[in-house]
Amino acid sequence: MTNVTLSIEDSVYEEMHKYSEIKWSEFIRKMIKERLKELKSLDKNKNKEGILTMLASEEVLKKDWDNETDERWNDV
């Protein structure tokens, strides 16, 4: 397995510590896989403009970090 390092704001890191029961590495791995699956699906449709729209969409980003959505990862 390859290691990836990322930088996040200190305030985000502090918030993450409030939810220490979440395995953040696993959460990020699953989110990356999910996003790649979405991108592959869009790529099959040759909808390049749709990819840029999806990546820039504030609604998509909000959905990814919505607390209710995050609850599904608590049992990981």
N, C-alpha and C positions, 0 to 999 in steps of 0.2 A: 504494500500500500504506500502511496506517495503522501508525503506531508505537505500541507499548504499552510502558510502563515498569513494572517490578515490583520489589518489594523482597524480598530474601532475607537470611537470616542470614549473618553474616560467615563462620561455620564452613562453611556450605554453599558459599559462594563460593570459599573456599580449596580445598575438595574438588574443585570444578569445574575449578580450575586444574590439578589433577593429571592431568586428562584433556583436555588442550588440543586433542587431535586431534578431539574431538567439536565439531561446529558447534552450539552450544547454542541459538542462535536458531532454527535449522531444526528441531532436536529439539522445542523447545517449540511451534513452529507446527504440527508434525505431531501432537503429543499433543493440542493443542487441537482440531484437525480431527477426530481420532479420537474424542475425548470428545463433541464436538457430534454426530457420527454416531450414537454410542450413545444420546445423549439424544433425538435425533429418532426413533430406533427405539422407545425407550420411550414417547415421547409419542404415537406412532401407536397404541400399545396402551392409551393413556389410563391408564397405570399410574403415577400421580403418586407414590404411596407408594414404588414401586420406584425412582424417581429419587432420592428423599431417602435411601433405603437405600444406593443405589449411591454417592452422593456422600459419605456418612458411613462407608462401609465401609473399614475398615483394610486388609482384604485387597486391595481394588482399588488403594489407594494403594501398598501394598507391591509389587504386580505392576508398576505403572507405573515404579517406580524400581529394580526388580530388575536387577542387573548383567547377567545373562544376556539379559534382554529388551532392555537398552540396547545390546547388541552389534549388533543389527540396524541401528542408526543410524550405525555407524562408517564406512560406505561412502557416507554422504550427502554 
